[in-house]
Amino acid sequence: MRAQSPLLIRNWSTSDVPQSQRYDYYAHALATAIFPIQLSGSAPSAFGVDMSAADLGGMTVIRQRGTPHRCFADRGNIARAEGRTFHLLTSTRSAWTLEHLTRERLGPGDVIMCDSSIPFNLEIGNDFNIVHVALSEAWIRQWLPAPSVLVGARIDANDSWGRALSAFLQSLEPARLADYPLPRSFIGDHIGSLLAFLAQSRSAVPPKPAKTEGAAVLDRIRDCMAGQSREATLCAADVAAAVSISVRSLHRHFARSSTTFGAVLMAMRCADAVRMLESSSFSRLTVAEIGRRAGFADAAHFSRVMRARVGHTPNQLRRAHAGPSSRDDPKEE
């Protein structure tokens, strides 16, 4: 068997920082390994988490152990995420609650899939040991052309395919993957196959056809918008024509997901802008030019939208990640 390349294992522990910094430390660790998330709970002195992660390419295996807390992501966090991802979660030892499309109470071994483009609220009331597998959108669509069929719905640990998926996920430990006896691609193939079987079993008793079809149409609309969001003149009529539906139908699909065309478009543009503002590759561009490249025709509007959605102005974001050659726009704030 061909030798596998070395595997980088990253580790974080709140015990490495003063008690007063534990929440900030863990929030930064989550943003590094997963995407921006907010935390709340008991006093920092009572809070502690150890986390490790192994990147397998398109898939990151994460193990999180710690004390009770709440974590959540709102539209501002979503706008700052680097692209859309999907997340498989299972707890090995305690029950927990997740609000994500619906409110689900999950027991030990139950599995759930989350979509990073949808807000969530996760509450863990007891000490926990969670296996978390983060999946890129490109990876998940190799196995599930319409991943929304599994998003937000509890996968029962006592069901046939759910039991198989839960057992395999719980066997994954980042530190042990460096010496995995089979090619690491086996891990992704096994998880992907089980997800495909789960999706097929759920489709055997399909929901209303309009709902399933609508989810697929909404995915096509989002994909079209993602490719054109930097065009300042992009409007709903342009996207509707590109996916061969009426403008009224386009707005109806967004309404069913409790959002709007404008909100999704602004979130995409803000995400593009945040990536450029925080990247040294764009440090020689002015803030106004970054806004223009992200699709904002007006610098003042760009600043207002970023403050409202991300919580910071473009200049503030740039200063937080500034290199010596970064250029502020003095009139922005």
VMD Tcl script that draws the C-alpha trace (Angstrom):
set ca {
  {0.00 0.00 0.00}
  {1.31 3.45 -0.91}
  {2.38 5.47 2.15}
  {-0.07 8.19 3.11}
  {1.02 11.80 3.40}
  {1.57 13.18 6.93}
  {-1.64 14.34 8.59}
  {-1.77 17.68 10.39}
  {-3.64 17.45 13.69}
  {-4.60 20.75 15.32}
  {-5.40 20.95 19.03}
  {-7.01 23.61 21.22}
  {-7.60 23.63 25.00}
  {-9.14 26.40 27.07}
  {-6.87 25.28 29.93}
  {-4.02 26.94 28.01}
  {-5.43 30.45 28.60}
  {-6.58 32.45 31.65}
  {-10.13 31.72 32.76}
  {-11.37 35.16 31.70}
  {-10.28 34.47 28.10}
  {-11.78 31.01 27.68}
  {-14.89 31.98 25.71}
  {-12.91 34.21 23.34}
  {-10.28 31.51 22.90}
  {-12.83 28.83 22.07}
  {-14.76 31.17 19.73}
  {-11.52 31.81 17.83}
  {-10.82 28.06 17.69}
  {-14.29 27.42 16.27}
  {-13.83 30.15 13.67}
  {-10.49 28.60 12.68}
  {-11.71 25.00 12.45}
  {-15.34 25.51 11.40}
  {-16.78 29.03 10.86}
  {-17.59 32.11 12.99}
  {-19.82 31.13 15.93}
  {-20.96 32.96 19.09}
  {-20.88 31.53 22.62}
  {-22.71 32.07 25.88}
  {-23.23 30.17 29.11}
  {-21.97 30.03 32.66}
  {-19.03 32.01 34.01}
  {-15.73 31.50 32.14}
  {-14.22 29.95 35.27}
  {-16.69 27.05 34.99}
  {-16.22 26.63 31.24}
  {-13.70 24.35 29.58}
  {-13.30 22.63 26.21}
  {-10.66 20.53 24.50}
  {-10.90 20.31 20.71}
  {-8.86 18.57 18.02}
  {-9.24 18.57 14.24}
  {-7.81 16.66 11.27}
  {-8.25 17.98 7.73}
  {-8.77 15.13 5.24}
  {-9.40 17.33 2.19}
  {-13.01 18.40 1.67}
  {-13.72 16.92 5.11}
  {-12.53 17.88 8.59}
  {-12.93 15.46 11.49}
  {-13.33 17.31 14.80}
  {-13.67 16.01 18.35}
  {-14.98 18.38 21.04}
  {-15.10 17.58 24.78}
  {-16.15 20.00 27.48}
  {-18.67 21.58 29.81}
  {-22.23 22.92 29.20}
  {-22.68 26.01 27.05}
  {-24.68 27.50 24.19}
  {-23.31 28.28 20.76}
  {-25.15 29.89 17.87}
  {-24.69 31.56 14.48}
  {-26.84 34.39 13.14}
  {-26.89 36.10 9.74}
  {-23.84 38.16 10.66}
  {-21.79 35.04 11.37}
  {-23.02 33.43 8.16}
  {-21.94 36.46 6.14}
  {-18.40 36.06 7.48}
  {-18.11 32.34 6.69}
  {-15.74 31.32 3.91}
  {-18.24 29.55 1.70}
  {-21.08 27.16 2.40}
  {-20.35 23.97 4.38}
  {-22.34 21.10 5.85}
  {-21.84 19.57 9.30}
  {-22.56 16.15 10.78}
  {-22.87 16.16 14.58}
  {-23.36 13.39 17.11}
  {-22.92 13.32 20.89}
  {-21.50 10.19 22.50}
  {-22.58 10.82 26.09}
  {-25.30 13.44 26.61}
  {-28.52 14.85 25.22}
  {-28.57 18.25 23.52}
  {-30.96 20.57 21.68}
  {-30.55 22.14 18.24}
  {-32.71 24.78 16.55}
  {-31.98 24.62 12.82}
  {-35.04 24.85 10.53}
  {-36.87 22.97 13.32}
  {-36.18 22.37 17.02}
  {-34.76 18.90 17.66}
  {-33.96 17.21 20.97}
  {-31.16 14.72 20.32}
  {-30.07 11.84 22.51}
  {-26.64 10.19 22.68}
  {-25.82 8.66 19.31}
  {-28.43 10.60 17.32}
  {-26.96 12.39 14.30}
  {-27.98 15.62 12.61}
  {-26.75 17.49 9.54}
  {-26.51 21.30 9.54}
  {-26.15 23.76 6.66}
  {-23.85 26.73 7.41}
  {-26.05 29.05 5.32}
  {-28.91 28.65 7.84}
  {-28.81 30.14 11.38}
  {-28.64 27.69 14.29}
  {-28.81 27.61 18.06}
  {-27.19 24.67 19.91}
  {-27.67 24.15 23.65}
  {-25.61 21.58 25.58}
  {-26.79 21.19 29.16}
  {-24.26 18.62 30.39}
  {-20.62 17.70 29.96}
  {-20.24 16.55 26.37}
  {-18.18 14.56 23.91}
  {-19.17 15.47 20.36}
  {-17.94 14.17 17.03}
  {-18.22 16.87 14.38}
  {-17.48 16.24 10.70}
  {-17.36 19.40 8.56}
  {-17.97 18.82 4.83}
  {-17.39 21.20 1.92}
  {-20.31 21.84 -0.42}
  {-18.35 20.32 -3.31}
  {-17.78 17.14 -1.29}
  {-21.39 16.72 -0.11}
  {-22.84 17.19 -3.60}
  {-20.81 14.24 -4.89}
  {-23.02 12.05 -2.70}
  {-26.18 14.12 -2.22}
  {-27.27 16.23 -5.21}
  {-29.94 17.76 -2.92}
  {-28.42 17.75 0.61}
  {-31.43 19.65 1.97}
  {-33.25 16.29 2.22}
  {-31.14 15.53 5.34}
  {-30.56 19.03 6.76}
  {-32.08 19.83 10.13}
  {-33.85 16.51 10.74}
  {-32.74 14.11 13.48}
  {-31.17 10.85 12.28}
  {-32.25 8.32 14.90}
  {-29.40 6.25 16.33}
  {-31.76 3.25 16.51}
  {-32.70 3.25 12.82}
  {-30.74 0.92 10.55}
  {-28.70 3.44 8.52}
  {-28.65 5.91 11.41}
  {-27.13 3.29 13.69}
  {-24.42 2.50 11.13}
  {-23.60 6.19 10.57}
  {-23.56 6.99 14.29}
  {-21.26 4.07 15.11}
  {-18.79 5.02 12.39}
  {-18.74 8.70 13.34}
  {-18.17 7.87 17.00}
  {-15.14 5.76 16.05}
  {-13.40 8.77 14.51}
  {-10.71 10.41 16.62}
  {-8.41 12.97 14.92}
  {-5.29 11.80 16.77}
  {-5.79 8.23 15.56}
  {-6.31 9.11 11.90}
  {-2.57 9.64 11.35}
  {-2.14 5.85 11.68}
  {-5.40 4.86 9.99}
  {-4.87 1.33 8.58}
  {-6.78 2.03 5.32}
  {-6.45 4.89 2.80}
  {-8.04 7.96 4.39}
  {-10.31 8.30 1.38}
  {-12.15 5.28 2.82}
  {-13.49 7.51 5.62}
  {-15.13 9.89 3.17}
  {-16.40 7.07 0.96}
  {-17.97 5.31 3.93}
  {-19.68 8.44 5.27}
  {-20.83 9.47 1.79}
  {-22.31 6.03 1.10}
  {-24.22 6.01 4.38}
  {-25.58 9.51 3.73}
  {-26.70 8.42 0.26}
  {-28.53 5.40 1.72}
  {-30.15 7.64 4.35}
  {-31.30 10.12 1.70}
  {-32.70 7.29 -0.40}
  {-34.58 5.82 2.56}
  {-36.14 9.20 3.33}
  {-37.09 9.70 -0.30}
  {-38.94 6.37 -0.25}
  {-41.72 8.24 1.54}
  {-41.20 11.65 -0.05}
  {-42.53 14.93 1.29}
  {-44.84 16.95 -0.86}
  {-43.34 17.14 -4.37}
  {-43.44 20.93 -4.37}
  {-41.24 21.08 -1.27}
  {-38.57 18.73 -2.65}
  {-38.65 20.42 -6.05}
  {-38.59 23.83 -4.40}
  {-35.44 22.99 -2.45}
  {-33.71 21.98 -5.68}
  {-34.85 25.17 -7.42}
  {-33.65 27.28 -4.51}
  {-30.25 25.59 -4.74}
  {-30.10 26.50 -8.45}
  {-31.08 30.09 -7.67}
  {-28.36 30.38 -4.99}
  {-25.75 28.85 -7.28}
  {-26.66 31.35 -10.02}
  {-26.50 34.26 -7.57}
  {-23.14 33.12 -6.21}
  {-21.67 33.32 -9.70}
  {-23.04 36.82 -10.35}
  {-23.28 38.50 -6.93}
  {-20.34 40.80 -7.71}
  {-22.30 42.45 -10.51}
  {-23.66 45.66 -9.00}
  {-26.67 45.70 -11.34}
  {-27.76 42.12 -10.61}
  {-31.49 41.95 -9.92}
  {-34.11 39.27 -9.27}
  {-35.30 39.37 -12.89}
  {-31.79 38.50 -14.15}
  {-31.54 35.47 -11.87}
  {-35.09 34.33 -12.58}
  {-34.40 34.41 -16.33}
  {-31.15 32.47 -15.87}
  {-32.90 29.60 -14.04}
  {-36.01 29.75 -16.26}
  {-38.59 30.73 -13.67}
  {-40.75 33.80 -13.14}
  {-39.70 36.61 -10.81}
  {-42.76 35.89 -8.69}
  {-41.74 32.25 -8.36}
  {-38.21 33.26 -7.38}
  {-39.47 35.43 -4.54}
  {-41.86 32.68 -3.44}
  {-38.98 30.17 -3.12}
  {-37.07 32.58 -0.86}
  {-40.17 33.31 1.22}
  {-40.58 29.59 1.92}
  {-37.10 29.65 3.46}
  {-37.96 32.75 5.53}
  {-35.58 35.01 3.63}
  {-35.51 37.28 0.58}
  {-33.56 37.70 -2.63}
  {-32.07 40.95 -1.34}
  {-30.99 39.46 1.99}
  {-29.24 36.51 0.33}
  {-27.57 38.76 -2.24}
  {-26.30 41.12 0.48}
  {-25.02 38.15 2.52}
  {-23.05 36.88 -0.49}
  {-21.59 40.31 -1.19}
  {-20.68 40.82 2.48}
  {-18.98 37.41 2.58}
  {-16.94 38.32 -0.52}
  {-16.02 41.68 0.98}
  {-15.00 40.17 4.34}
  {-12.71 37.67 2.62}
  {-11.00 40.46 0.67}
  {-10.75 42.80 3.66}
  {-9.15 40.09 5.81}
  {-6.78 38.83 3.09}
  {-3.29 40.24 2.61}
  {-3.70 39.54 -1.12}
  {-6.02 42.56 -1.36}
  {-4.18 44.84 1.08}
  {-3.20 47.32 -1.64}
  {-6.80 47.91 -2.69}
  {-8.81 50.68 -1.08}
  {-11.89 49.79 0.92}
  {-14.02 51.47 -1.74}
  {-12.47 49.30 -4.47}
  {-13.10 46.15 -2.45}
  {-16.72 47.20 -2.04}
  {-16.99 47.76 -5.79}
  {-15.50 44.34 -6.51}
  {-17.93 42.71 -4.09}
  {-20.86 44.30 -5.95}
  {-21.55 47.49 -3.96}
  {-21.90 50.47 -6.29}
  {-21.82 53.04 -3.48}
  {-19.11 53.23 -0.79}
  {-21.45 54.69 1.86}
  {-24.01 51.94 1.26}
  {-21.21 49.37 1.47}
  {-20.19 50.71 4.90}
  {-23.80 50.79 6.21}
  {-24.56 47.24 5.07}
  {-21.34 45.84 6.55}
  {-21.96 47.54 9.89}
  {-25.54 46.20 9.99}
  {-24.77 42.64 8.89}
  {-21.26 41.98 10.18}
  {-21.18 44.36 13.14}
  {-18.14 46.29 11.87}
  {-17.41 48.79 9.13}
  {-15.06 47.77 6.31}
  {-12.25 49.91 7.75}
  {-12.67 48.29 11.17}
  {-12.42 44.82 9.65}
  {-9.35 45.81 7.68}
  {-7.60 47.29 10.72}
  {-8.24 44.07 12.67}
  {-6.32 42.11 10.03}
  {-4.11 44.90 8.71}
  {-0.72 44.51 7.12}
  {1.64 47.45 6.68}
  {0.42 48.14 3.14}
  {-3.32 48.07 3.78}
  {-5.21 51.19 2.75}
  {-8.13 52.68 4.67}
  {-10.68 55.01 3.20}
  {-10.70 58.06 5.52}
  {-14.20 59.17 4.53}
  {-15.86 55.87 5.33}
  {-16.51 56.30 9.03}
}
mol new
graphics top color blue
foreach p $ca { graphics top sphere $p radius 0.5 }
foreach p [lrange $ca 0 end-1] q [lrange $ca 1 end] { graphics top cylinder $p $q radius 0.2 }
display resetview
